[in-house]
Amino acid sequence: QVQLVESGGGLVQAGGSLRLSCAASGSIRSINTMGWYRQAPGKQRELVAAVTSTDSTNYASSVKGRFTISRDKAKNAVYLQMNSLKPEDTAVYFCYLHHTWYGDDYWGQGTQVTVSS
């Protein structure tokens, strides 16, 4: 089992910044992908950004150039630096971990990000 704990959400004005953190613990396999999804009210959960264990990154087109994902392998942690935030970024952000060869996924409890206009 893997546990994920997120932190760093909150309320910010449009144009502001937030940094989300996620710490993983438990039976973590070395070949994995960590990242962030988000879900706004009435919408489907969508991928925001992901980073593999070889440091390959992937971003949703809506956040490219504004958000940066990074990871600390020694700490089993992943971060999301969010700049130039927009009201449409308002959502619950979920950290996840995917074990590449085994196919199992784990999710955090979610952290609320609210961007006021």
N, C-alpha and C positions, 0 to 999 in steps of 0.2 A: 504493500500500500504506500501511496504517496500523499502527503498533505501539502497544501499550498495556502499561504497566508499573504493576503494583499494589504497594502497600506498606501496612504498618500492621496486619496480622493478628497473632494471638498467642493466648495463654492468659489468660483472665480469670475471676474468680469471678462467680457469679450476682449481678446487681445492679450490676455494674461497667460501664465504658464503654471503647470503642475507637473509633478514627478511622481509616478506610480512605482511602487516596489512590490516584488513578490518573492517570497522565500519558500523554497521547497525542502521538504525533509522526508525521510523514510527510505524505501527501497528504490532508489533512483538509478536507472541504467545509464551508462555513459553516452550511448548514441540516442539523442533525443532532440526534440524541438520544444522550445518554450515560447510563449507569446501571450498576446492579449486579444480577446474578443470584446465586443460591446453590444449591449442591447438597450435600445431606446423604447419607451412605452409604445406599444402597438406595433412594434417592428420586430423582424427576425434578428437573431444574434448574427453579427457579422465579424469577420476577421479584421483586426486593426493592424497588427504587425506581428511578425514571428522571426525567431532567430534559431538556426540549427546549431548543433554541437560543433560544426565546422565554421560557424560564424557567418553563414549565408543568411541574408535578411530578405524579408518580403513585407511590403506595405500595401495597404489599401490605397487606391488612387486618391481618395478624399483626404488622406493625411500626409501624403508624400510631401517632403519639404518642410513640414511643420512638426512632425513627430519623429523621434529617434528611439529605436529599441537597442538595448545593450544587455549583456549578461556577464555575470561573474561566476565562472565555472567552479572555482574553489568554494564559493559560498552557495552554490546551487540557487542563484538568484537571477532574476530578470528585472529590468527597469524599463519604464517608458517615460521619456521626457517629452512633454506636450507643450509646444509653444504656439503662439498666435491662435489661441483657442477661440472657437466660434460657438454660438448657441447650439448649432446642430451637432456639436460634439457631446452634448449632454446625453448621458447614458449611464448604465451600470457597466463597469469594466470588469471583466473576468480574466484572471490569469489561468493559463493552462499549460500542461506538460504532456507531450506525446512521445511514447517510446517507439522509435522508428521501426525496429525489427519485430516487436511484439504486438504493436497495434493498440496498446491500451492507452487511454486518455484519463487525465485527472484535471479537476477544476477547483479553483478557489471559490470562496463564498461571494465574491463580488464587492466592488467598492464604487460608491456613487460619485460621479463627476457631474457637476452642474455649472453651466456657463451662462451667465446672465448678460443680456444685451444692454 
